[in-house]
Amino acid sequence: MFCVTPPELETKMNITKGGLVLFSANSNSSCMELSKKIAERLGVEMGKVQVYQEPNRETRVQIQESVRGKDVFIIQTVSKDVNTTIMELLIMVYACKTSCAKSIIGVIPYFPYSKQCKMRKRGSIVSKLLASMMCKAGLTHLITMDLHQKEIQGFFNIPVDNLRASPFLLQYIQEEIPDYRNAVIVAKSPASAKRAQSFAERLRLGIAVIHGEAQDAESDLVDGRHSPPMGRSVAAIHPSLEIPMLIPKEKPPITVVGDVGGRIAIIVDDIIDDVDSFLAAAETLKERGAYKIFVMATHGLLSSDAPRRIEESAIDEVVVTNTIPHEVQKLQCPKIKTVDISMILSEAIRRIHNGESMSYLFRNIGLDD
């Protein structure tokens, strides 16, 4: 499978040319576990740097070794204090730029503010703003994983490698769910159907889609472009002008398109944060006869009281990757399991540093994946 390291990679993993420096931009020690795993796989030491908060909450970064003429990789995993995380990254990138680093590559497994990638009424596209700030600070390349919308790559004017975690989640399904052949892949909303289809086709399983759930916060109904013009403005253009209006949407009763009776239901998505929609989907699937329910997601934000609610729910297991640290949540909820994705991140770093092609990491990935 894609996620199993072939022998030729195992022999090359520790072979890197000189001039590579690996930094962790986190001041929070719990966020450094992924960085340590990547460094161990590459066979290099973590770079010497101090990142801390001043008493007035300003972020201070002090690089304690030379980066002149070197490839600098800055690993930043997102903590609960996301805004501090962003400032730590930006300041460290700029510090490396002013220290004459040859290239500065950001390794950001979960790209923050990725849900704010569309215009909402009179809001803003925050992920575009963040991309511009990173490029302006001096970032020359970005490695990330499962962007909420692939189009976010277009917000950058630097190369972006959007890696996939699905091979690791597929491997988990095959190895840790003994009777997965009796499973069906579930999209908890029509918006998740493409991801579910991708999983189902690779596992040779059926697919089910839940339709009719409560209106999602990301619906186009909250898009400001649908705001009707004021009556006075219309009259000012032409007294007899009548602009046809869209008929309001009416949500149908919740239905499950596909058979889940007597089957294992595996709900797949890219992010699990607010668990309301997942819990509602699990209840619906239980009512339709599913006897086990798994949730698979790349990024486990699991904010607020999500662990407690998962523990008390009909969900049997939640499987997420370690793009975001969630050790505390795992102590609160034994149902949460972790899949390690440090292997693919370390291989991406090795290939970029050695000037090798990245196409191997994107094998069998189509436009819709």
C-alpha positions as CSV (number, residue, x, y, z in Angstrom):
1,M,0.0,0.0,0.0
2,F,0.9,3.6,-0.4
3,C,1.5,4.1,3.4
4,V,3.9,1.2,3.8
5,T,7.5,2.4,3.3
6,P,9.2,0.4,0.6
7,P,12.8,-0.9,1.2
8,E,14.4,1.8,-1.0
9,L,12.8,4.5,1.1
10,E,13.9,2.9,4.3
11,T,17.5,3.0,3.2
12,K,17.3,6.6,2.0
13,M,15.3,8.1,4.9
14,N,18.4,9.0,6.9
15,I,20.4,10.2,3.9
16,T,20.2,14.0,3.7
17,K,22.6,16.4,2.1
18,G,24.3,18.9,4.4
19,G,22.7,22.2,5.2
20,L,19.3,21.1,6.6
21,V,18.0,22.7,9.8
22,L,14.8,21.5,11.5
23,F,13.0,23.9,13.9
24,S,9.9,23.6,15.9
25,A,8.1,26.9,16.3
26,N,6.0,25.9,19.2
27,S,6.4,27.3,22.7
28,N,4.0,24.7,24.0
29,S,5.9,21.5,24.7
30,S,2.9,19.3,24.0
31,C,2.9,20.4,20.4
32,M,6.5,19.3,19.8
33,E,5.9,15.5,19.7
34,L,5.3,15.5,16.0
35,S,8.5,17.5,15.4
36,K,10.6,15.0,17.5
37,K,9.2,12.0,15.5
38,I,10.0,13.7,12.2
39,A,13.5,14.5,13.3
40,E,14.0,10.9,14.5
41,R,12.9,9.5,11.1
42,L,15.3,11.9,9.3
43,G,18.1,11.1,11.6
44,V,18.8,14.8,12.4
45,E,18.8,16.8,15.6
46,M,16.2,19.5,16.2
47,G,17.6,23.0,15.7
48,K,18.4,25.2,18.7
49,V,15.8,27.9,19.1
50,Q,13.9,29.5,22.0
51,V,10.3,30.4,21.5
52,Y,8.5,31.9,24.5
53,Q,5.9,34.5,25.6
54,E,7.0,37.7,27.3
55,P,5.1,38.8,30.5
56,N,3.1,41.2,28.2
57,R,2.1,38.2,26.0
58,E,4.4,39.3,23.1
59,T,6.1,36.3,21.3
60,R,9.9,36.2,21.4
61,V,11.9,34.0,19.1
62,Q,15.7,33.5,19.5
63,I,17.5,31.3,16.9
64,Q,20.6,29.9,18.6
65,E,22.6,28.5,15.6
66,S,23.6,29.7,12.2
67,V,21.1,29.2,9.3
68,R,23.0,31.2,6.7
69,G,22.7,29.4,3.3
70,K,20.8,26.5,4.7
71,D,17.4,24.9,4.0
72,V,15.3,25.6,7.1
73,F,12.2,23.6,7.8
74,I,9.9,25.0,10.4
75,I,7.4,22.6,11.8
76,Q,4.3,24.2,13.4
77,T,1.5,22.2,14.9
78,V,-1.6,24.2,15.9
79,S,-2.3,24.5,19.7
80,K,-5.6,25.7,21.2
81,D,-4.2,29.2,21.2
82,V,-4.2,29.4,17.4
83,N,-3.4,33.1,17.1
84,T,-0.2,32.7,19.3
85,T,0.7,29.7,17.1
86,I,0.5,31.9,14.0
87,M,2.6,34.7,15.5
88,E,5.3,32.1,16.5
89,L,5.5,30.9,13.0
90,L,5.6,34.3,11.3
91,I,8.2,35.6,13.7
92,M,10.4,32.6,13.2
93,V,10.1,32.7,9.4
94,Y,11.1,36.3,9.4
95,A,14.0,35.7,11.8
96,C,15.3,33.0,9.4
97,K,14.8,35.3,6.4
98,T,16.8,38.1,8.1
99,S,19.5,35.5,9.0
100,C,20.1,34.8,5.3
101,A,18.6,31.2,5.2
102,K,18.7,29.8,1.7
103,S,15.1,28.6,1.8
104,I,12.4,28.6,4.5
105,I,9.9,25.7,4.2
106,G,6.9,25.7,6.5
107,V,5.6,22.3,7.6
108,I,2.1,23.0,8.8
109,P,0.1,19.8,8.9
110,Y,-3.2,21.6,9.8
111,F,-3.5,25.0,8.2
112,P,-5.4,27.3,10.6
113,Y,-8.4,29.3,9.5
114,S,-8.8,27.0,6.6
115,K,-12.6,27.0,7.2
116,Q,-12.7,30.7,6.5
117,C,-11.8,30.4,2.9
118,K,-15.1,31.8,1.4
119,M,-16.7,35.2,1.6
120,R,-19.4,35.3,4.3
121,K,-21.7,38.3,4.1
122,R,-19.5,41.2,5.1
123,G,-16.7,39.1,6.5
124,S,-13.4,38.3,4.9
125,I,-11.4,35.4,3.5
126,V,-9.1,35.0,6.4
127,S,-7.1,32.0,5.0
128,K,-6.1,34.3,2.0
129,L,-4.9,36.9,4.5
130,L,-2.9,34.3,6.4
131,A,-1.4,33.0,3.2
132,S,-0.3,36.5,2.3
133,M,1.2,37.1,5.7
134,M,3.3,33.9,5.5
135,C,4.6,34.7,2.0
136,K,5.4,38.3,3.1
137,A,7.3,37.0,6.2
138,G,9.6,35.0,4.0
139,L,8.2,31.5,3.5
140,T,9.4,30.0,0.2
141,H,7.5,26.6,0.3
142,L,4.6,25.1,2.3
143,I,4.0,21.5,3.2
144,T,0.5,20.9,4.6
145,M,-2.0,18.1,4.8
146,D,-5.7,17.7,3.7
147,L,-6.6,21.4,3.2
148,H,-10.2,22.0,4.0
149,Q,-10.6,23.3,0.4
150,K,-7.9,22.4,-2.1
151,E,-8.4,25.9,-3.7
152,I,-6.6,27.4,-0.7
153,Q,-3.4,26.5,-2.6
154,G,-4.2,29.3,-5.0
155,F,-4.0,31.9,-2.2
156,F,-0.2,31.4,-2.1
157,N,2.4,32.7,-4.6
158,I,4.8,29.9,-3.5
159,P,4.8,26.2,-4.0
160,V,2.3,24.3,-1.8
161,D,2.4,20.5,-1.3
162,N,-1.0,19.4,0.0
163,L,-0.3,15.8,1.3
164,R,-3.0,13.3,2.0
165,A,-3.6,11.3,5.2
166,S,-6.2,9.0,3.6
167,P,-3.6,6.1,2.9
168,F,-2.9,6.0,6.7
169,L,-6.6,6.0,7.6
170,L,-7.3,3.3,4.9
171,Q,-4.6,1.2,6.4
172,Y,-6.1,1.6,9.9
173,I,-9.5,0.4,8.6
174,Q,-7.9,-2.7,7.0
175,E,-5.8,-3.6,9.9
176,E,-7.8,-2.6,13.0
177,I,-11.4,-3.3,11.9
178,P,-11.5,-7.1,11.5
179,D,-14.8,-7.3,9.6
180,Y,-14.4,-4.1,7.6
181,R,-15.7,-6.0,4.5
182,N,-19.1,-5.6,6.1
183,A,-18.7,-1.9,6.3
184,V,-20.2,1.0,4.4
185,I,-18.5,4.4,4.0
186,V,-20.8,7.2,5.1
187,A,-20.9,10.9,4.2
188,K,-22.6,12.9,6.9
189,S,-23.7,15.4,4.4
190,P,-23.7,15.7,0.6
191,A,-20.7,18.0,0.8
192,S,-18.6,15.1,2.1
193,A,-19.7,12.7,-0.6
194,K,-16.6,13.0,-2.7
195,R,-14.3,12.0,0.2
196,A,-16.6,9.1,1.1
197,Q,-16.6,8.0,-2.5
198,S,-12.8,8.0,-2.6
199,F,-12.6,5.8,0.5
200,A,-15.3,3.5,-0.7
201,E,-13.7,2.9,-4.1
202,R,-10.3,2.1,-2.6
203,L,-11.8,-0.3,-0.1
204,R,-14.3,-1.8,-2.6
205,L,-17.1,-0.9,-0.3
206,G,-20.5,0.6,-0.6
207,I,-21.4,4.2,0.2
208,A,-24.2,6.0,2.0
209,V,-25.0,9.7,2.2
210,I,-27.1,11.4,4.9
211,H,-29.3,14.0,3.5
212,G,-31.6,16.5,5.1
213,E,-29.6,17.4,8.2
214,A,-29.8,20.9,9.8
215,Q,-28.4,23.8,7.7
216,D,-24.6,23.9,7.8
217,A,-22.8,27.0,8.8
218,E,-20.9,26.9,5.5
219,S,-24.0,27.0,3.3
220,D,-24.2,29.4,0.4
221,L,-27.3,30.8,2.1
222,V,-25.0,32.9,4.3
223,D,-23.0,34.1,1.4
224,G,-23.4,37.9,1.1
225,R,-23.7,37.7,-2.7
226,H,-27.2,36.4,-2.1
227,S,-28.3,39.5,-0.2
228,P,-31.2,41.1,-2.1
229,P,-30.8,44.8,-3.2
230,M,-32.8,47.4,-1.2
231,G,-36.2,48.3,-2.7
232,R,-35.2,52.0,-3.0
233,S,-32.1,51.1,-5.0
234,V,-34.1,49.0,-7.4
235,A,-36.6,51.8,-8.0
236,A,-33.7,54.2,-8.6
237,I,-32.4,52.0,-11.4
238,H,-35.8,51.6,-13.2
239,P,-39.3,52.0,-11.7
240,S,-40.6,48.8,-13.4
241,L,-37.5,46.6,-12.8
242,E,-38.3,43.4,-11.0
243,I,-35.3,41.1,-10.2
244,P,-36.4,37.5,-9.9
245,M,-35.6,36.0,-6.5
246,L,-34.5,32.5,-5.6
247,I,-37.1,30.3,-4.0
248,P,-36.0,29.6,-0.4
249,K,-34.6,26.2,0.3
250,E,-36.7,23.8,2.4
251,K,-34.7,21.0,4.1
252,P,-36.4,17.6,3.6
253,P,-36.7,15.1,6.5
254,I,-33.4,13.3,7.3
255,T,-32.9,10.4,5.0
256,V,-30.0,8.0,4.5
257,V,-29.3,7.3,0.8
258,G,-27.8,3.8,0.9
259,D,-28.3,0.6,3.0
260,V,-26.6,0.6,6.5
261,G,-28.8,-2.0,8.2
262,G,-26.6,-4.7,9.9
263,R,-23.4,-3.0,8.7
264,I,-20.5,-1.1,10.2
265,A,-20.8,2.6,9.4
266,I,-17.6,4.5,8.8
267,I,-18.1,8.3,8.7
268,V,-15.3,10.1,6.9
269,D,-14.4,13.8,6.9
270,D,-11.4,16.1,7.0
271,I,-11.9,17.9,10.3
272,I,-13.7,16.9,13.5
273,D,-14.1,19.9,15.8
274,D,-17.7,20.7,16.8
275,V,-19.1,17.2,17.1
276,D,-22.8,18.1,16.8
277,S,-23.1,16.9,13.2
278,F,-21.2,13.7,13.9
279,L,-23.4,12.8,16.9
280,A,-26.6,13.5,14.9
281,A,-25.3,11.4,12.1
282,A,-24.4,8.5,14.5
283,E,-27.9,8.6,16.0
284,T,-29.4,8.5,12.5
285,L,-27.3,5.5,11.5
286,K,-28.1,3.7,14.7
287,E,-31.8,4.2,14.0
288,R,-31.3,2.8,10.5
289,G,-29.7,-0.4,11.8
290,A,-25.9,0.2,11.8
291,Y,-24.4,-1.9,14.6
292,K,-21.0,-0.2,14.9
293,I,-20.1,3.4,14.1
294,F,-16.5,4.7,13.4
295,V,-15.5,8.3,12.6
296,M,-12.4,8.9,10.5
297,A,-10.9,12.4,10.2
298,T,-7.5,13.9,9.4
299,H,-7.5,16.8,11.8
300,G,-8.9,16.2,15.3
301,L,-9.4,19.6,16.8
302,L,-12.0,18.2,19.3
303,S,-12.7,21.6,20.9
304,S,-14.6,22.3,24.1
305,D,-16.4,19.3,25.6
306,A,-16.2,17.2,22.4
307,P,-14.4,14.3,24.2
308,R,-17.1,13.9,26.8
309,R,-19.9,14.1,24.3
310,I,-18.2,11.5,22.1
311,E,-17.7,9.2,25.1
312,E,-21.5,9.4,25.9
313,S,-22.6,9.0,22.2
314,A,-23.4,6.1,20.0
315,I,-20.0,6.4,18.3
316,D,-17.8,3.4,18.9
317,E,-14.4,4.9,17.9
318,V,-13.0,8.2,16.6
319,V,-9.8,7.9,14.5
320,V,-7.7,11.0,13.8
321,T,-4.1,11.7,12.8
322,N,-1.5,13.5,14.9
323,T,-1.5,16.7,12.8
324,I,-2.9,18.3,15.9
325,P,-1.9,17.2,19.5
326,H,-4.8,15.7,21.4
327,E,-3.3,13.7,24.2
328,V,-5.5,15.5,26.8
329,Q,-8.6,14.6,24.8
330,K,-7.6,11.0,24.6
331,L,-7.3,10.8,28.4
332,Q,-10.9,12.2,28.6
333,C,-12.2,9.8,26.0
334,P,-10.7,6.3,25.4
335,K,-12.7,6.1,22.1
336,I,-10.2,8.5,20.4
337,K,-7.4,6.7,18.6
338,T,-4.4,8.2,16.8
339,V,-2.7,7.4,13.5
340,D,0.9,8.7,13.1
341,I,1.6,10.6,9.8
342,S,5.2,11.6,10.6
343,M,6.4,9.2,8.0
344,I,5.0,11.1,5.0
345,L,6.0,14.5,6.4
346,S,9.6,13.4,7.0
347,E,9.8,11.9,3.5
348,A,8.5,15.1,2.0
349,I,11.1,17.1,3.9
350,R,13.9,14.7,2.7
351,R,12.8,14.9,-1.0
352,I,12.5,18.7,-1.0
353,H,15.9,19.1,0.6
354,N,17.6,16.6,-1.8
355,G,15.8,18.2,-4.8
356,E,13.9,15.0,-5.6
357,S,10.5,14.7,-7.2
358,M,7.4,14.8,-4.9
359,S,5.3,12.8,-7.4
360,Y,5.9,9.6,-5.5
361,L,3.9,11.0,-2.5
362,F,0.9,11.7,-4.8
363,R,0.6,8.4,-6.5
364,N,-3.0,7.3,-7.4
365,I,-4.4,10.6,-6.2
366,G,-7.0,12.0,-8.7
367,L,-8.3,15.5,-9.1
368,D,-11.3,14.7,-6.9
369,D,-9.3,13.2,-4.0
